[in-house]
Amino acid sequence: MPRRSLLALLSLLTLPASGHATVWQRERVDGTMEFTNAPGTSPHWRVVPEAKLHHAPPRPHEHALAPDTNSVVWTRERADGVVEFTNLPPVGSRWKVLFRIGPGKASAVRGDSDLVPPRDTSPARYQRYDDHIRDQQAYFAIPQALIRAVIKTESDYDPLVVSSAGALGLMQLMPATARAMGVTNVWDPRQNIMGGARYLQVLAKRFCKTPAVGKGDGAGGAFVCSFDEKIKVLAGYHAGPGAVEKYGGLPPYETTRAYVTAVLQRYEEYRRREAALSAWVGAAPVALR
């Protein structure tokens, strides 16, 4: 089935039922598959098997297209109530953008689309890489809580994960990024974490321009990331810095927006935990430390 038809079908099957529970499909002479939730008048239309409806994925944007796509999906509802979808630039009125999927890594999010999904479910995995996470902070000054949030979102702490976009390992490095960051073995947890942290540092130097408090005017290179700049750094990690600069901030890719939101939420959660633990240790008797 052509990729455009799969995307259209996923979108159509996830719509709320509105009187037409059956979905029809047909293949045009150019190989394009068309779908409708209203009976087709041509003899070439046939009913999509009900099993496909029951096993349809929950949301279309959770299933990645090929790594080299940069898709925009349009939708419109016709006067007769039929809902149409296309990922080709539409001609006519009333079309509106349903969602966007970016190129490369931005075409995928954590989920069923992984070529090699996370399989490590041991609770011990969350502490397994603590030494490397602490060491990267000494080298690259990336907060430990942020690295933990990225690893959790990217790979769920499984170093063998491979995404449908070709991202690899704990911090889901694209092969070209791994090479640029000096990673020679992407499957080695320490190298992967160090490479990912180094890339976050590169992005922070590129996007973070807020002078650090108490460090003068920033002329000496003392800068911190504002909230908006953190969003740019994380969006750059997921969609590439070029996309961030192209759109002047968070790109309009559904997958990248979901990714940045997830990482920031986890970062705040882990940062609060670290602060609470530090306060408890500081207040505890020396004999208990």
Salt bridges, closest charged atoms under 4 A:
ASP30 OD2 - ARG28 NH2 3.46
GLU34 OE1 - ARG26 NE 2.75
GLU34 OE2 - ARG28 NH1 3.15
GLU50 OE2 - HIS54 NE2 3.30
ASP80 OD2 - ARG78 NH2 2.75
GLU84 OE1 - ARG76 NE 2.87
GLU84 OE2 - ARG78 NH1 2.95
ASP114 OD2 - ARG110 NH2 2.12
ASP120 OD2 - ARG128 NH1 2.62
ASP130 OD1 - ARG148 NH1 3.02
ASP131 OD1 - ARG134 NH2 2.46
ASP135 OD2 - ARG190 NH1 2.88
GLU154 OE2 - LYS105 NZ 2.88
ASP156 OD1 - ARG125 NH2 3.12
ASP156 OD1 - LYS152 NZ 2.58
GLU245 OE1 - ARG206 NH2 2.93
GLU254 OE2 - ARG59 NH2 3.22
GLU254 OE2 - HIS61 ND1 3.37
GLU268 OE1 - ARG271 NH2 2.60
GLU269 OE2 - ARG273 NH2 2.42
